[in-house]
Amino acid sequence: MASMSTGKGRSGFELTMSGGSERIAWYFLRVSGAALVFFALGHMFITHYLNAPSETTFNFVADRWANPLWRTFDSLLLISALWHGLVGLRFTLADYVPRTGRAAAYGVLWIVGLIFTVLGLVTIFTFDEAAARDNTGPLAGEIWIGDLLGYSLYAFALVTYIGVIALAIWVLNNMRNGVATIYHGDAGQYAWVLHRSTGVGILFFLLVHILDIMLVGLGRDVYDHTVEFYAEPFIIPMELMLVGAVIYHTLNGVRIIAINFTKRGPSREKRYFWWVLALSVLLTIPSIFVIFAAEF
């Protein structure tokens, strides 16, 4: 990872970083993160506050993509969210993958990024509502494809629940034994752990989501069958965790930008962290009511 140092400058706070590619990646995360405040939260508001995920059926997507501006919005959302996540994951790989294996890991990462970018953009710009509505595509009757994507959501939810339960048990055991939980450090380290873990989780869900949106072009029946899985009781808690993760990750990204680029940011980072946590909980609550009202 690029080396960084902080110091006082004329602006009160200054960050320097060595390495051209590392500097570009660092700035890309900040710029794309700022864009995602609008794109990601806007999309989340439409699909989890104005509607429940199970209501985003074929008709919902067709009506949305009838407007070229919505196709443009979704394209920009796809590119910014996917590559923000991939570049973020690259920093994670740099921390945990041995130096000898990083080139191969980065190569796989960029190939995955290119494939999913193409799949997403092709889905958005070649969508033929009439053909898909009439289920005339070559794979229109293959409901098993919807089952495959739907049950992958079960797997994603199961891994999420196991991880949360295991973490809770570990924290409780540490507290019972008087052991410091995770870190001996301050709130900034907890913010970092939450930011990285939510980022990885959001990225992997995004990859699954790109695939299930791709089904809208195969036919109305296949796509609507896949969307029905979002109403399953086993999936709903994962959806709510996803809402909270997106809100936290976005708001903490704003916190990071404030720390990096404002004069008083570094001295207020702990206060900002508690604000981010409180807002994340408060802003998730309306989505809970919307989803439960739609599904129960």
C-alpha positions in Angstrom: 0.0 0.0 0.0 1.1 3.5 -0.6 3.0 5.2 2.2 1.2 8.2 3.7 2.1 10.8 6.1 0.2 13.7 7.7 1.3 17.1 8.7 0.3 20.6 9.2 0.3 22.9 6.2 -1.2 26.2 5.3 -4.6 24.5 5.1 -4.1 23.1 8.6 -3.9 19.5 7.4 -2.0 17.9 4.6 -1.7 14.3 3.3 1.2 13.1 1.2 1.4 9.7 -0.6 4.2 8.0 -2.5 3.6 6.1 -5.7 1.8 7.4 -8.8 -0.7 4.5 -9.2 -1.4 4.4 -5.4 -2.1 8.1 -5.4 -4.5 7.8 -8.3 -6.3 4.9 -6.6 -6.5 6.9 -3.3 -8.0 9.9 -5.0 -10.3 7.7 -7.1 -11.8 6.2 -4.0 -12.5 9.8 -2.6 -14.0 11.1 -5.9 -16.1 8.0 -6.7 -17.2 7.9 -3.0 -18.4 11.5 -3.2 -20.4 10.6 -6.4 -21.9 7.6 -4.7 -23.4 9.8 -2.0 -25.8 10.8 -4.7 -26.0 7.7 -6.8 -25.9 4.9 -4.2 -28.1 6.7 -1.6 -30.5 7.8 -4.4 -30.8 4.2 -5.6 -31.3 3.0 -2.1 -34.0 5.5 -1.4 -36.0 4.4 -4.4 -35.6 0.6 -3.9 -35.7 0.4 -0.1 -37.7 3.4 1.1 -40.2 4.3 -1.7 -40.5 0.6 -2.6 -39.5 -2.8 -1.1 -37.0 -4.8 -3.0 -39.6 -7.5 -3.9 -41.6 -4.7 -5.6 -38.8 -3.9 -8.1 -40.4 -6.3 -10.7 -40.1 -6.4 -14.4 -42.7 -3.6 -14.8 -40.7 -1.4 -12.3 -37.5 -1.8 -14.3 -39.2 -1.4 -17.7 -40.9 1.8 -16.6 -37.6 3.1 -15.2 -35.6 2.3 -18.3 -38.2 3.8 -20.7 -36.5 7.1 -19.7 -33.0 7.5 -21.1 -32.0 9.6 -18.0 -32.6 6.6 -15.7 -30.5 4.4 -18.0 -27.8 7.0 -17.7 -28.2 7.2 -13.9 -28.0 3.4 -13.6 -24.9 3.2 -15.8 -23.1 5.8 -13.8 -24.2 4.0 -10.6 -22.9 0.7 -12.0 -19.5 2.1 -13.0 -18.9 4.2 -9.9 -20.1 1.6 -7.4 -18.4 -1.4 -9.0 -15.0 0.2 -9.5 -15.1 2.0 -6.2 -15.6 -1.5 -4.6 -12.9 -3.2 -6.7 -10.3 -0.5 -6.0 -11.2 -0.7 -2.3 -10.8 -4.5 -2.4 -7.4 -4.0 -4.1 -6.2 -2.2 -1.0 -7.6 -5.1 1.1 -5.7 -7.6 -1.0 -2.5 -5.6 -0.6 -2.8 -6.0 3.2 -3.5 -9.7 3.3 -2.1 -11.3 0.1 1.7 -12.1 0.0 3.6 -9.8 -2.3 4.4 -12.7 -4.6 0.7 -13.4 -5.2 -0.5 -9.8 -5.6 -0.1 -9.5 -9.4 -2.2 -12.6 -10.0 -4.8 -11.4 -7.4 -5.0 -7.9 -9.0 -5.3 -9.5 -12.5 -8.3 -11.6 -11.4 -9.8 -8.5 -9.8 -9.5 -6.4 -13.0 -10.8 -9.2 -15.2 -13.9 -9.6 -12.9 -14.4 -5.8 -13.1 -14.3 -5.7 -16.9 -16.6 -8.7 -17.2 -19.2 -7.3 -14.8 -19.0 -3.8 -16.3 -19.7 -5.1 -19.7 -22.6 -7.3 -18.5 -24.1 -4.4 -16.6 -23.9 -1.9 -19.4 -25.1 -4.4 -22.1 -28.1 -5.2 -19.9 -29.0 -1.5 -19.5 -28.5 -0.4 -23.1 -29.8 -3.4 -25.0 -32.9 -4.0 -22.9 -35.8 -4.7 -25.3 -39.0 -4.3 -23.2 -41.3 -5.8 -25.9 -39.3 -9.0 -26.4 -38.7 -9.5 -22.7 -42.3 -8.8 -21.8 -43.5 -11.4 -24.3 -40.9 -13.9 -23.0 -39.5 -14.5 -26.5 -35.8 -14.6 -25.6 -33.8 -17.8 -26.0 -33.7 -18.4 -22.2 -37.1 -16.9 -21.4 -38.5 -20.1 -20.0 -35.5 -21.2 -18.1 -36.8 -20.6 -14.5 -33.9 -22.5 -13.1 -31.7 -19.5 -13.9 -33.8 -17.5 -11.5 -33.6 -20.2 -8.9 -29.8 -20.3 -9.2 -29.5 -16.6 -8.5 -32.2 -16.7 -5.9 -30.6 -19.4 -3.9 -27.3 -17.6 -4.2 -29.0 -14.9 -2.1 -29.7 -17.6 0.5 -26.0 -18.5 0.6 -25.0 -14.8 0.9 -27.5 -14.3 3.7 -26.3 -17.5 5.5 -22.7 -16.4 5.4 -23.7 -12.9 6.6 -25.7 -14.3 9.6 -22.9 -16.8 10.6 -20.4 -14.0 10.5 -22.5 -11.6 12.6 -23.3 -14.3 15.2 -19.7 -15.5 15.4 -18.5 -11.9 15.9 -21.1 -11.3 18.6 -20.1 -14.4 20.5 -16.4 -13.5 20.2 -17.0 -10.0 21.5 -19.1 -11.2 24.4 -16.5 -13.8 25.4 -13.8 -11.2 25.3 -15.8 -8.8 27.4 -16.6 -11.5 29.9 -12.9 -12.4 30.2 -11.8 -8.7 30.4 -10.0 -8.9 27.0 -9.8 -5.8 24.8 -12.2 -6.4 21.8 -10.5 -6.3 18.4 -8.2 -3.3 19.2 -6.6 -1.5 22.1 -6.9 1.7 20.0 -9.4 4.4 19.6 -12.7 4.8 17.6 -10.9 5.4 14.4 -9.8 1.8 14.2 -13.3 0.5 14.8 -14.5 2.9 12.0 -11.8 1.4 9.7 -12.8 -2.2 10.4 -16.5 -1.4 9.9 -15.7 0.5 6.7 -13.7 -2.3 5.2 -16.1 -5.1 6.2 -19.2 -3.3 4.9 -17.3 -2.4 1.7 -16.4 -6.1 1.0 -20.0 -7.2 1.8 -21.5 -4.6 -0.4 -19.2 -5.4 -3.3 -20.1 -9.1 -3.3 -23.8 -8.3 -3.1 -23.4 -5.9 -6.0 -21.9 -8.7 -8.2 -24.9 -10.9 -7.5 -27.2 -8.0 -8.1 -25.7 -7.3 -11.5 -26.3 -10.9 -12.5 -29.9 -10.9 -11.3 -30.6 -7.5 -13.1 -29.2 -9.1 -16.2 -32.1 -11.6 -16.1 -34.5 -8.8 -17.0 -33.4 -9.1 -20.6 -34.1 -12.8 -20.7 -37.8 -12.5 -20.0 -40.4 -11.1 -17.6 -41.1 -14.5 -16.0 -37.5 -15.4 -15.2 -36.8 -11.9 -13.8 -40.0 -11.7 -11.7 -39.3 -15.2 -10.3 -35.9 -14.0 -9.1 -37.2 -10.9 -7.5 -39.7 -13.0 -5.5 -36.8 -14.3 -3.4 -36.4 -10.8 -1.8 -39.7 -11.4 -0.1 -38.5 -14.6 1.6 -38.3 -14.3 5.4 -34.8 -15.7 5.5 -33.5 -13.1 3.1 -35.2 -10.0 4.6 -32.8 -9.6 7.6 -29.9 -9.6 5.2 -31.6 -6.9 3.1 -31.9 -4.7 6.2 -28.2 -5.3 7.1 -27.4 -4.3 3.5 -29.3 -1.1 3.9 -27.4 -0.3 7.1 -24.1 -1.3 5.5 -24.6 1.0 2.5 -25.6 3.9 4.7 -22.7 3.4 7.1 -20.2 3.0 4.4 -21.4 6.1 2.5 -21.5 8.3 5.6 -18.2 7.1 6.8 -16.8 7.8 3.4 -17.9 11.4 3.8 -16.3 11.3 7.3 -13.0 10.2 5.7 -13.2 12.9 3.1 -13.8 15.5 5.8 -10.7 14.2 7.7 -8.5 14.3 4.7 -9.5 17.6 3.2 -10.8 19.9 5.9 -8.8 21.9 8.5 -10.7 20.6 11.5 -11.5 17.1 10.3 -8.6 15.3 12.0 -9.4 16.7 15.4 -13.0 15.8 15.1 -12.8 12.3 13.6 -14.0 10.5 16.8 -17.0 12.8 17.1 -17.8 12.3 13.4 -17.6 8.5 13.9 -20.3 8.6 16.6 -22.4 10.8 14.4 -22.0 8.3 11.5 -23.1 5.4 13.7 -26.1 7.3 15.0 -27.2 8.4 11.6 -26.7 4.9 10.1 -29.1 3.5 12.7 -31.7 6.2 12.4 -31.7 6.2 8.6 -32.1 2.4 8.5 -35.2 2.4 10.6 -37.6 3.8 7.9 -36.5 1.0 5.5 -37.4 -1.6 8.2 -40.9 -0.3 8.3 -41.2 -0.2 4.5 -40.0 -3.7 4.0 -42.0 -5.2 6.8 -45.1 -3.4 5.7 -44.7 -4.8 2.2 -43.8 -8.4 3.1 -45.8 -9.2 6.3 
